[in-house]
Amino acid sequence: SCTSSPSCAIQPDAGPARVDAFFAPTDAPASDANLDNDCGPLDVVFVIDVSTSMGGAIGALRSGIRDVWDAASRLSPDARFSLIVFVDDALAVNGCAPFASVETLSLAFDQWQSFCASNESPVSRAENFDFPENSLDALQLAANACAFRPDATRVVIHVTDDRFLEPPSRFSGAIPAQYAYFEVAESYVASELRVASFHDEDRYPEGFSAPYSGMPGLVAATRGASFSLPAVVRGELNMGTAIRRFIEDEYCTPFIF
């Protein structure tokens, strides 16, 4: 019904997948009346791969988290930060309850950075012996388990260095993939969750910064942002600065289908 509007862009037909009615939302510029830093709450959820290779990336995030926290608090004094971690299964840390302070959030990053050395998954503690990790179920857990406030700007910071699997595939330890890509994408658009994804844009872009099965990647679907995780690990991109700028850009910007 909105195809005549310049704010909407229908995706080209890509075959039999459930994409015929999938629209990429558009971020509309905030009106002058909304540029007073009084645009409601700000809810941020980190969805982070804690597999063996992710220690450096989590360390980079840990070093910049105070900058992110302070910037979010300047925009919205009651900004909330929560955490989902995953390998082959996914865990909502503290039930996805918001952290009380930047110190407690920093401590959580320290703990999960150490966990990377275990080569296990966070729920089953099954040994991780394959390369795909379960981004999809972790992202869907964020949508289902985290109490996003109705009028909040909702931001999901996704961090992984690997690709994902869909049902009926299984990960290490016979852990089943639960959600298909289209389910996660539709859920994020419907819930107005904006994704900033740090991933390997060269080796594993599909579903994140590139289309997947004929559907737009999550970054395009939610009008989010894509960042090179290898550049973060090499010290060429400051993760804290990138996240801060993304949050500042998205706050006061309506999420429009």
Legacy VTK file of the C-alpha trace (Angstrom):
# vtk DataFile Version 3.0
C-alpha trace
ASCII
DATASET POLYDATA
POINTS 257 float
0.000 0.000 0.000
2.955 2.322 0.316
4.646 1.657 -3.014
3.748 5.098 -4.328
5.617 6.790 -1.492
9.280 7.742 -2.028
9.906 6.633 1.558
9.335 3.004 0.573
11.429 0.799 -1.660
10.097 -2.593 -2.694
12.714 -5.283 -3.114
13.041 -6.892 -6.558
11.460 -10.302 -7.035
14.036 -12.946 -6.146
12.168 -16.190 -6.598
9.959 -18.371 -4.444
11.185 -17.236 -1.014
8.853 -15.209 1.199
9.988 -11.875 -0.200
7.104 -10.738 -2.374
5.808 -8.333 0.276
9.067 -7.568 2.055
9.756 -3.854 2.259
12.958 -2.210 3.355
12.131 0.522 5.876
13.483 4.016 5.478
14.816 6.293 8.189
13.132 9.662 7.715
14.972 12.775 8.926
13.718 14.046 12.249
11.667 17.214 12.127
13.051 20.384 13.662
10.550 19.992 16.499
12.234 16.720 17.521
15.820 17.966 17.582
15.744 18.817 21.270
17.240 15.556 22.608
13.839 14.691 24.049
12.939 11.850 21.726
12.052 9.245 24.325
14.002 6.318 25.774
16.960 4.570 24.172
17.278 0.768 24.427
20.500 -0.903 23.261
21.113 -4.656 23.156
24.509 -6.166 22.359
24.290 -9.540 20.563
27.835 -10.880 20.696
29.535 -14.017 19.414
31.710 -15.395 22.247
33.412 -18.194 20.310
37.151 -18.784 20.573
38.170 -16.295 17.877
36.232 -13.371 19.363
38.451 -12.359 22.285
40.067 -9.444 20.465
36.752 -8.076 19.216
35.199 -8.181 22.690
38.285 -6.477 24.084
37.868 -3.679 21.552
34.233 -3.300 22.551
35.145 -3.315 26.233
37.696 -0.531 25.754
35.144 1.771 24.111
32.035 1.009 26.136
32.262 4.016 28.463
32.237 6.346 25.459
29.108 4.572 24.178
27.412 4.603 27.589
28.122 8.283 28.176
26.919 9.302 24.721
23.685 7.333 25.121
23.106 8.839 28.549
23.499 12.335 27.143
20.794 11.591 24.598
18.476 9.826 27.024
19.212 9.874 30.785
17.462 6.507 31.244
19.213 4.739 28.354
19.331 0.971 28.839
21.970 -1.577 27.830
21.444 -5.351 27.774
23.479 -8.320 26.547
22.918 -11.518 24.545
25.869 -13.881 24.000
26.049 -16.846 21.659
28.154 -19.527 20.073
26.056 -22.500 18.930
23.308 -21.634 21.406
22.392 -18.241 22.850
22.012 -16.810 26.348
20.218 -13.673 27.505
22.586 -12.457 30.229
20.615 -11.741 33.414
17.454 -12.478 31.439
18.304 -9.477 29.248
17.722 -7.115 32.161
19.435 -3.728 31.719
22.801 -3.214 33.402
22.755 -0.817 36.337
26.023 0.920 35.475
28.794 1.062 32.919
31.007 -0.676 35.470
28.754 -3.742 35.661
28.482 -3.850 31.875
32.269 -3.603 31.556
32.657 -6.458 34.047
30.284 -8.585 31.958
32.394 -7.952 28.855
35.497 -8.973 30.820
33.827 -12.216 31.896
32.642 -13.133 28.419
35.977 -12.234 26.876
37.517 -14.793 29.228
34.790 -17.281 28.299
35.989 -17.225 24.685
38.959 -19.366 25.702
36.666 -22.209 26.839
35.648 -23.181 23.282
32.133 -23.897 24.604
28.603 -22.644 24.027
27.136 -20.487 26.823
23.990 -22.534 27.624
24.731 -26.194 26.882
28.485 -25.848 27.464
28.857 -28.151 24.465
32.252 -28.072 22.779
32.336 -25.865 19.706
34.055 -27.714 16.859
32.499 -26.141 13.757
32.793 -22.692 12.220
29.218 -21.410 11.698
27.811 -19.689 14.785
24.187 -19.115 15.703
23.597 -15.424 14.984
19.982 -15.962 13.937
18.750 -17.559 17.163
20.716 -15.014 19.200
19.179 -12.118 17.292
15.702 -13.589 17.685
16.344 -14.101 21.406
17.065 -10.385 21.668
13.735 -9.604 20.013
11.841 -12.069 22.223
13.554 -11.794 25.615
14.498 -8.128 25.896
11.872 -5.703 27.195
12.128 -2.923 24.633
10.074 0.044 25.761
7.156 0.957 23.478
8.366 4.449 22.618
12.109 3.746 22.635
14.680 4.003 19.877
15.658 0.323 19.726
19.206 -0.520 18.698
20.813 -3.956 18.345
24.611 -4.137 18.103
25.480 -7.470 16.470
29.077 -8.748 16.519
30.363 -11.952 14.879
33.190 -13.141 12.666
31.302 -16.055 11.123
28.281 -17.110 9.088
25.057 -18.686 10.401
22.912 -21.770 9.743
19.156 -22.179 9.314
16.791 -25.036 10.248
16.992 -27.995 9.923
20.776 -27.650 10.263
22.501 -28.444 13.546
25.545 -26.921 15.172
28.207 -28.575 17.337
26.791 -30.904 19.959
23.676 -31.473 17.830
22.327 -28.038 18.799
19.486 -27.299 16.342
19.083 -24.022 14.508
15.623 -22.769 15.495
14.859 -19.708 13.355
15.077 -19.144 9.617
16.486 -15.913 8.261
13.141 -14.616 6.986
11.618 -15.027 10.469
14.336 -12.935 12.083
14.225 -10.276 9.363
10.448 -9.935 9.529
10.541 -9.812 13.330
13.139 -7.024 13.332
11.252 -4.895 10.850
7.954 -5.409 12.691
9.570 -4.562 16.048
11.502 -1.583 14.649
14.883 -2.908 15.759
17.784 -1.131 14.065
20.854 -3.285 13.486
24.462 -2.171 13.539
26.426 -5.253 12.516
30.153 -5.788 12.969
31.091 -8.797 10.832
33.459 -9.971 8.132
32.079 -7.980 5.200
34.362 -9.768 2.727
33.989 -13.436 3.695
30.566 -13.624 5.376
28.376 -10.680 4.374
25.238 -12.677 3.475
22.302 -11.848 5.696
24.161 -8.990 7.367
25.467 -6.444 4.853
24.444 -8.441 1.764
21.181 -10.073 0.639
20.337 -13.610 1.685
17.945 -15.962 -0.153
16.542 -13.072 -2.154
15.875 -10.892 0.877
17.822 -7.803 1.944
20.422 -8.218 4.665
19.455 -7.152 8.172
21.405 -3.910 7.851
19.461 -2.874 4.753
16.155 -4.205 6.073
16.389 -2.098 9.217
18.245 0.843 7.666
21.091 0.141 10.046
24.849 0.182 9.526
27.568 -2.301 8.607
31.123 -2.290 9.963
34.199 -4.397 9.241
35.063 -6.558 12.237
38.519 -7.429 10.837
39.235 -3.675 10.688
38.301 -3.432 14.379
40.630 -6.305 15.310
43.477 -4.765 13.273
43.014 -1.454 15.089
41.881 0.395 11.969
38.339 1.057 13.248
37.400 2.194 16.736
34.369 0.134 17.708
33.274 2.437 20.511
33.341 5.472 18.237
31.437 3.641 15.485
28.697 2.536 17.891
28.448 5.968 19.483
28.008 7.652 16.116
25.419 5.092 15.045
23.365 5.657 18.195
23.626 9.424 17.835
22.487 9.205 14.206
19.526 6.937 14.975
18.173 8.757 18.014
15.336 11.138 17.045
15.143 9.442 13.626
11.762 7.751 13.052
11.716 4.133 11.879
9.352 4.181 8.866
8.320 1.225 6.680
LINES 1 258
257 0 1 2 3 4 5 6 7 8 9 10 11 12 13 14 15 16 17 18 19 20 21 22 23 24 25 26 27 28 29 30 31 32 33 34 35 36 37 38 39 40 41 42 43 44 45 46 47 48 49 50 51 52 53 54 55 56 57 58 59 60 61 62 63 64 65 66 67 68 69 70 71 72 73 74 75 76 77 78 79 80 81 82 83 84 85 86 87 88 89 90 91 92 93 94 95 96 97 98 99 100 101 102 103 104 105 106 107 108 109 110 111 112 113 114 115 116 117 118 119 120 121 122 123 124 125 126 127 128 129 130 131 132 133 134 135 136 137 138 139 140 141 142 143 144 145 146 147 148 149 150 151 152 153 154 155 156 157 158 159 160 161 162 163 164 165 166 167 168 169 170 171 172 173 174 175 176 177 178 179 180 181 182 183 184 185 186 187 188 189 190 191 192 193 194 195 196 197 198 199 200 201 202 203 204 205 206 207 208 209 210 211 212 213 214 215 216 217 218 219 220 221 222 223 224 225 226 227 228 229 230 231 232 233 234 235 236 237 238 239 240 241 242 243 244 245 246 247 248 249 250 251 252 253 254 255 256
